Structures are given as structure tokens and as C-alpha cells.
Amino acid sequence: GAFTGARKGGKPGYFEMADGGTLFLDEIGELPYDLQAKFLRVLQHTEFNRVGGQRFRKINVRIIAATNRDLLEMVREKSFREDLYYRLNVVPLALPPLRDRVEDIQFLVAHFLKIFNESYNMKKRFSPDVIDVFEKYTWPGNIRELRNLVERMIVMSPDDVMTRLDLPESICDSGVCGERTGISVPAIIPLKEALESVEKQLIERAYEVYPTTREMAKYLKISAPSIVRKAAKYGIKK
């Protein structure tokens, strides 16, 4: 009867269910100030009282708390309890943002690619130039943003190989995509030379994006021997 929908005899909460194990509390910096005192009591006395309960229950729980806010600054601003801060700050672990660990991006992309390919029953992959863009981008939303972008591109891109052309404008507006077209001629030149210039650029791009001449031929709509012959003509190598 302590609140609407309460069960007779009480209902176990997170601390009680985590007894003998570990409880992960995300966004601990968002905990309201009045609840911080109650949380501190649980940490200090390793006991709690259910809502509407009549006795305290002992617990043995390991607490892992996480936040993306500066708790020490919040302590100075009186929006986070100082005693709770030092009670939590026993073994601090600082996780750098994604932009500061660029070497992890390709592995995270491969991980998310596997998850969403299986989820949507697809076999898509990224061209190397997309990974280059990912490694230049600052990722203000960190890993959540990367995960969401990978899923978005898998769902929205029409081809199995996702290139820079499939990147959303919000990414390219930051200046990390470079030229999105890439196919050009230097000036007004004879048509034959212009066609050869465009042909060379297309072959070069195909060699960057696709792993086999068979796939290149499929997307350029010519034969695989023609791909090899044209690549040799322009001195293009894998």
C-alpha cells in the first residue's frame, strides 16, 4: 500500500536482485540530489529498506558507476554530493572518447557490421575510403553514434559495397569526406582523351572498392578480361 500497484510483501529492486553480484549504474551524474543521500547510505551501511518496508535488509553488492559528466566539477557546483563522490571514486577508470582511439574504429565497425548483417540477412561491407572517413571524423556521439551510423548505412544503401556516396550529409558537412564525385576531366579536351580519362578513374576506383575483377566487372558492366586489359593499359595495379 505504499504506492499504486505495490505488491503485498514488497517487490525486489535492483540492489536486492544484485545481492552477491555486481550492479552497474549508468549515468550516475543524473541521480537527483535528494536520492544521492539514500544511495550513499546503501553504500556505507550495505543495507536498504524497501519502499513501505519495516526492516532493513543486508546486501553484498559490487557497484560500478559510469558517467560522461565531470563529477568533481559537479561537486564544486553543489549538484553532486562530495561524500558520495569520494565513496564512489575508489578505483577510477577513464575511458577516452572514440576520437582519441582511432585504432579501435575499424574493429568496432567490423563488429557492428557483423551484427547488423546477420540481423537484416545481408552481406554488405564498407569500401576502404569509408573507413578512412570514419577515422577522420570526431564522433561527438562516441560509440553509440558509430553503431547507429553503421546500421543506417546497411539499411539505406542500395549496393552491397557501401562507399562515401552512401555517407549522410551530417558526416560530410564536417569536411572529412573530401570530394564526393571524384570523376572529372581537367579541361576542354578532345572527346577521346576525356573518355579515356573517365575510364581510367572508374577503373582506379573499382580497384579501390572491389576485391575481385569479377565484382568490378559486374558493377562496371563489362567483362573481367576487359577489366584486366584496361588496368594494364593505364598502369593500374591492386
Helices and strands as residue ranges (DSSP letters): H 14-17, E 22-25, G 28-30, H 33-45, E 47-48, E 57-58, E 62-65, H 71-76, H 82-88, G 98-100, G 102-104, H 105-120, E 125-126, H 128-136, H 142-156, E 161-162, G 164-166, H 169-172, H 191-209, H 213-220, H 224-234
